[in-house]
Amino acid sequence: MIRNLIVTILSFAVAGLFALFAFNLTVFNPIAQVVTDFEMTDVYYHILQDGDILEDSPDIVIVDMSDLYSRREIAATLDAIGKQKPRVVGVDVVFEGLKEDTLGDAMIFETAAKYDNIVYSYKLLDYQNDSIGYAESVHSFFAEAVPVMEGFTNMQRNLYGGLKRQLSLGRRYQGKLQPSFITKVVNTYQGKEIYKPLDKDLNINFPPRHYRVINPEDVSKSGDLIRGKVVLFGAMKDEYDMHYTPLGKIAGVELLGYAIDTLINQTEVKSASGWQQWIIAFLLVFFTETIFSFYKNRVSRIGNRFWRFLLSATFFRSYLMFLWMAVWVWLGFILFCKYNFSLNFGWAFSAIAFLVLAEGIIKESIEAYNSK
């Protein structure tokens, strides 16, 4: 038992040493980036996407504005959406300043004044610190004259790199917490404030779900799809607003859709805290070392030389180790599917990969000590 404990500790030490090299040597930067971005949910989402037929979201549809090039067209489409009686419309664009097309500006202004169930986006700029938050903001040109609903859509500063798994529920602006775009849309859809506090990030769930995309010219014929729903109005083809997620590269408006879906259905991904993850990882590695140490001892006492050789061979033990880790991945997958709870086995599997090396170091150290 003591030996198993020492091997477990040493395997974590070796894994940590390799990680230290990977994170600090420039040549390993791409590998380090992949490791730090990886989570077990990435595996789970791909299993779900491959195994199920994508179902249409019952709450959300997207109207694609990629081919709308003037404010006249945008205003006309927003008016057409409003006539189909959606419960809430989320506009993923900021109408900064006036344009030369004064008629287009006037039409946008009239649309904003006409409908009270549209949530417009704005940007937060010039981050100061955690207590003050952002110092500047950019709103649509009509926001001061018309009492519209708004929510910020820009991502927090630490989420511009890597895979997008979170969006903000709220952020501080000049010291005061402000609800984000997704929070405002969901609160309007539900008719009540459902998520507090705002000073947290939402762990987005990416279920095997499809969001119907409606072209602007088809809005007037899509009343059954729009009525009573959340309508997100944004660009599906804008390369500047594409984000990498566990599902691959998707449009920003689609990312907002998954976040809103998570809020509406209360399926936020939960996970253990840092110290809980470390305890679970340590216990898993210790349990693995104990099981395989017992297996090795039993095999060494088999009388038949062929079976003893076969069952103790490195390739066979490696195969068993692979199956063992696959079992834990499957158990984690079931836990995630049933309770939206994610266990990150990254460090545990890294340490398990070095168990044989750690056993060899212990064995050679004991032999060297005894030889003296």
C-alpha positions in Angstrom: 0.0 0.0 0.0 2.8 2.4 0.9 4.6 1.5 -2.3 1.4 2.2 -4.3 1.1 5.6 -2.6 4.7 6.5 -3.5 4.3 5.4 -7.1 1.1 7.5 -7.4 2.9 10.6 -6.0 5.9 10.0 -8.3 3.7 9.6 -11.4 2.1 13.0 -10.7 5.6 14.5 -10.2 6.8 13.1 -13.5 3.6 14.3 -15.3 4.0 17.8 -13.7 7.7 17.9 -14.8 6.7 17.2 -18.4 3.9 19.8 -18.2 6.5 22.3 -16.9 8.6 21.8 -19.9 5.7 21.9 -22.3 4.4 25.2 -20.8 7.8 27.0 -20.6 9.7 25.9 -23.7 8.8 27.8 -26.9 9.0 24.8 -29.1 6.1 23.1 -27.1 3.8 26.2 -27.3 1.3 24.6 -29.7 1.1 21.4 -27.6 0.7 23.5 -24.4 -2.1 25.5 -26.1 -4.0 22.2 -27.0 -3.5 20.8 -23.5 -4.8 23.9 -21.7 -7.8 24.2 -24.0 -8.8 20.6 -23.7 -11.7 19.5 -21.5 -13.5 16.2 -21.2 -16.7 17.9 -22.4 -15.1 18.2 -25.8 -15.2 14.4 -26.1 -18.7 14.2 -24.7 -20.1 16.7 -27.2 -18.6 14.9 -30.1 -20.1 11.6 -28.9 -23.5 13.3 -28.7 -23.2 15.0 -32.1 -22.2 11.7 -33.8 -24.7 9.5 -32.0 -27.9 11.5 -32.2 -30.0 13.1 -34.9 -29.9 16.9 -34.3 -33.3 18.1 -33.0 -34.6 21.6 -33.8 -34.6 24.0 -30.9 -38.1 24.5 -29.7 -37.3 28.0 -28.4 -34.9 29.7 -30.7 -34.7 30.6 -34.4 -32.1 32.7 -36.3 -32.7 35.2 -39.0 -29.5 35.5 -41.1 -28.7 39.1 -41.9 -25.4 38.3 -43.8 -26.8 39.5 -47.1 -28.4 42.7 -45.8 -26.1 45.6 -46.8 -28.2 48.7 -45.8 -30.0 49.9 -42.8 -33.2 50.1 -44.9 -33.1 46.4 -45.5 -32.2 45.7 -41.9 -35.1 47.9 -40.7 -37.5 46.3 -43.1 -36.5 42.8 -42.0 -36.8 43.7 -38.3 -40.3 45.1 -38.9 -41.2 41.9 -40.7 -40.0 39.9 -37.8 -41.9 42.0 -35.3 -45.2 41.4 -37.3 -44.8 37.7 -36.8 -45.2 38.1 -33.0 -42.0 36.7 -31.6 -41.7 36.8 -27.8 -38.3 38.5 -28.0 -35.9 39.5 -30.7 -32.1 39.7 -30.0 -30.2 41.9 -32.4 -26.6 41.0 -32.6 -25.3 44.2 -34.2 -24.6 47.7 -32.9 -25.8 50.6 -35.1 -22.9 53.0 -34.4 -23.5 56.6 -35.5 -25.6 58.0 -38.3 -25.0 57.1 -42.0 -25.4 59.0 -45.2 -28.5 57.0 -45.8 -30.8 59.2 -43.7 -33.9 57.2 -44.7 -32.3 54.0 -43.4 -31.4 55.7 -40.1 -35.0 57.0 -39.8 -36.4 53.5 -40.5 -34.1 51.9 -37.9 -35.2 54.6 -35.4 -38.9 54.0 -36.1 -38.5 50.3 -35.7 -36.7 50.7 -32.3 -39.5 53.0 -31.2 -42.3 50.7 -32.5 -41.3 47.4 -30.8 -40.7 47.0 -27.1 -39.6 43.3 -27.2 -36.3 43.9 -29.1 -33.0 43.6 -27.2 -30.2 45.5 -28.9 -26.5 44.8 -28.3 -23.8 47.3 -27.3 -20.1 47.1 -26.6 -18.1 47.6 -23.4 -14.7 49.1 -23.8 -11.6 50.2 -21.8 -11.4 47.6 -19.0 -10.1 49.1 -15.7 -10.2 46.6 -12.9 -12.5 44.1 -11.2 -14.2 46.8 -9.1 -14.8 49.4 -11.8 -15.0 47.1 -14.8 -15.3 48.9 -18.1 -15.1 52.7 -18.4 -16.5 53.2 -21.9 -19.4 51.8 -23.9 -20.6 52.1 -27.5 -24.4 52.0 -28.2 -26.6 52.3 -31.2 -27.3 55.9 -32.3 -30.9 55.8 -31.1 -30.3 54.4 -27.6 -30.4 57.7 -25.8 -33.6 58.9 -27.6 -35.6 55.7 -27.4 -36.0 53.6 -24.2 -34.8 50.3 -25.8 -33.6 47.2 -24.0 -29.8 46.6 -24.3 -27.2 44.0 -23.3 -23.5 43.9 -24.1 -22.3 41.2 -26.5 -18.5 41.6 -26.4 -16.7 38.8 -24.6 -14.7 39.4 -21.4 -11.0 40.0 -21.8 -9.9 36.5 -20.8 -12.1 34.7 -23.4 -10.7 36.1 -26.7 -8.3 33.1 -27.1 -9.0 29.4 -27.1 -12.3 27.6 -27.4 -15.4 29.4 -26.3 -17.2 27.6 -23.5 -18.4 30.5 -21.5 -20.3 33.8 -21.9 -20.9 36.5 -19.3 -24.2 36.9 -17.4 -23.1 40.4 -16.5 -20.1 42.7 -16.2 -19.3 45.9 -14.3 -19.6 49.2 -16.1 -18.3 52.2 -14.2 -18.6 50.1 -11.0 -22.2 48.9 -11.6 -23.1 45.4 -12.7 -24.9 45.4 -16.1 -26.7 42.4 -17.6 -25.4 40.9 -20.7 -27.2 40.4 -24.0 -28.0 36.7 -23.2 -29.3 37.6 -19.8 -31.6 40.4 -21.1 -33.0 38.1 -23.9 -33.7 35.3 -21.5 -35.3 37.5 -18.9 -37.5 39.0 -21.5 -38.5 35.6 -22.9 -39.3 34.3 -19.4 -40.9 37.5 -18.2 -38.8 37.5 -15.1 -35.2 37.7 -13.9 -34.1 34.1 -13.5 -30.3 34.3 -13.2 -28.5 36.1 -10.4 -25.9 37.1 -9.4 -24.7 38.6 -12.7 -21.0 38.6 -11.8 -20.4 35.1 -13.1 -19.9 33.4 -16.4 -22.2 30.9 -17.9 -20.8 27.5 -18.7 -22.5 26.9 -22.1 -24.0 23.5 -22.9 -23.7 22.4 -26.5 -26.3 19.7 -26.9 -27.0 17.9 -30.2 -29.3 20.7 -31.3 -30.0 22.6 -34.6 -31.2 26.2 -34.9 -33.4 26.9 -37.8 -32.0 29.7 -40.0 -34.5 31.9 -41.8 -33.5 34.1 -44.7 -34.8 37.7 -44.6 -37.0 37.2 -47.7 -38.8 34.3 -46.0 -39.6 36.0 -42.7 -43.1 37.0 -43.7 -43.9 33.3 -44.6 -42.4 31.9 -41.4 -44.9 32.9 -38.8 -45.3 29.4 -37.4 -41.5 29.3 -36.8 -41.2 32.7 -35.2 -44.4 33.2 -33.2 -43.7 33.1 -29.5 -40.0 32.3 -30.0 -36.7 33.8 -29.4 -35.5 35.3 -32.7 -31.8 36.0 -33.0 -31.0 38.5 -35.7 -27.3 38.3 -36.8 -24.9 37.2 -39.4 -24.2 33.5 -40.0 -21.6 34.1 -42.7 -19.5 36.9 -41.2 -16.0 35.6 -41.0 -15.1 38.3 -38.4 -17.7 37.0 -36.0 -16.7 33.3 -36.1 -15.6 31.5 -32.9 -14.0 28.2 -32.2 -16.1 26.0 -29.8 -16.1 22.3 -28.8 -18.3 21.8 -31.8 -15.9 23.5 -34.2 -16.1 26.9 -35.8 -19.5 28.5 -35.5 -21.0 32.0 -36.0 -21.2 34.4 -33.0 -25.0 34.5 -33.3 -25.1 30.7 -33.1 -22.9 30.8 -30.0 -25.4 33.2 -28.4 -28.1 30.7 -29.3 -26.4 27.9 -27.4 -25.9 30.2 -24.4 -29.5 31.4 -24.4 -30.6 27.7 -24.8 -28.5 26.8 -21.7 -30.2 29.6 -19.7 -33.7 28.8 -20.8 -33.5 25.1 -20.1 -31.2 25.5 -17.0 -28.6 23.0 -18.4 -25.5 24.9 -17.4 -22.4 22.6 -17.3 -21.3 22.1 -13.7 -17.9 20.9 -12.5 -16.0 20.2 -9.3 -13.8 22.9 -7.8 -10.1 22.9 -8.3 -9.2 21.1 -5.1 -12.0 18.6 -5.5 -10.7 17.8 -9.0 -7.2 17.2 -7.6 -8.6 14.9 -4.9 -10.6 12.9 -7.4 -7.6 12.7 -9.7 -5.3 11.5 -6.9 -7.7 8.9 -5.8 -8.3 7.6 -9.3 -4.6 7.2 -10.0 -4.0 5.6 -6.6 -6.9 3.2 -7.2 -5.5 2.4 -10.7 -2.0 1.7 -9.3 -3.5 -0.5 -6.6 -5.6 -2.5 -9.1 -2.8 -3.0 -11.6 -0.3 -3.8 -8.9 -2.6 -6.5 -7.6 -3.1 -7.8 -11.2 0.7 -8.0 -11.7 1.2 -9.9 -8.5 -1.5 -12.4 -9.4 -0.2 -12.9 -12.9 3.3 -13.5 -11.6 2.0 -16.6 -9.7 0.4 -18.2 -12.7 2.0 -21.6 -13.3 1.6 -21.8 -17.0 4.6 -20.0 -18.6 2.7 -19.1 -21.8 -0.2 -17.4 -20.0 2.1 -15.8 -17.5 4.1 -14.3 -20.4 1.1 -13.2 -22.3 -0.8 -11.6 -19.4 2.3 -9.8 -18.1 3.4 -8.6 -21.6 3.7 -4.8 -21.9 1.3 -4.7 -24.9 -1.4 -6.6 -23.0 -1.0 -4.4 -19.9 -1.2 -1.3 -22.1 -4.3 -2.6 -23.7 -5.9 -3.2 -20.3 -4.9 0.3 -19.2 -6.5 1.7 -22.3 -9.8 -0.2 -21.6 -9.6 1.0 -18.0 -9.4 4.6 -19.0 -12.1 4.1 -21.5 -14.4 2.8 -18.8 -13.8 6.0 -16.8 -14.5 8.2 -19.8 -17.7 6.3 -20.3 -18.7 6.8 -16.6 -17.9 10.5 -16.9 -20.0 10.6 -20.1 -23.0 9.1 -18.3 -22.6 11.5 -15.4 -22.5 14.4 -17.9 -25.5 13.3 -19.9 -27.6 12.7 -16.8 -26.6 15.6 -14.6 -24.7 18.1 -16.8 -21.8 17.5 -14.5 -18.3 17.3 -15.9 -15.3 15.6 -14.4 -12.0 16.6 -15.9 -9.8 13.5 -16.1 -6.9 15.3 -17.8 -4.4 15.3 -14.9 -5.4 11.8 -13.7 -4.9 10.3 -17.2 -1.6 12.1 -17.6 -0.4 10.6 -14.3 -1.7 7.2 -15.2 0.3 7.3 -18.4 3.5 7.6 -16.3 2.7 4.9 -13.8 4.9 2.4 -15.5 7.8 4.9 -15.6 7.2 5.7 -11.9 7.2 2.0 -11.0 10.5 1.6 -12.9 12.1 4.5 -11.1 11.1 3.0 -7.7 12.3 -0.4 -8.6 15.7 0.8 -9.9 16.1 3.1 -6.8 15.5 0.1 -4.5 17.9 -2.1 -6.4 20.6 0.6 -6.4 20.1 1.1 -2.6 20.3 -2.6 -1.9 23.4 -3.1 -4.1 25.3 -0.8 -1.7 
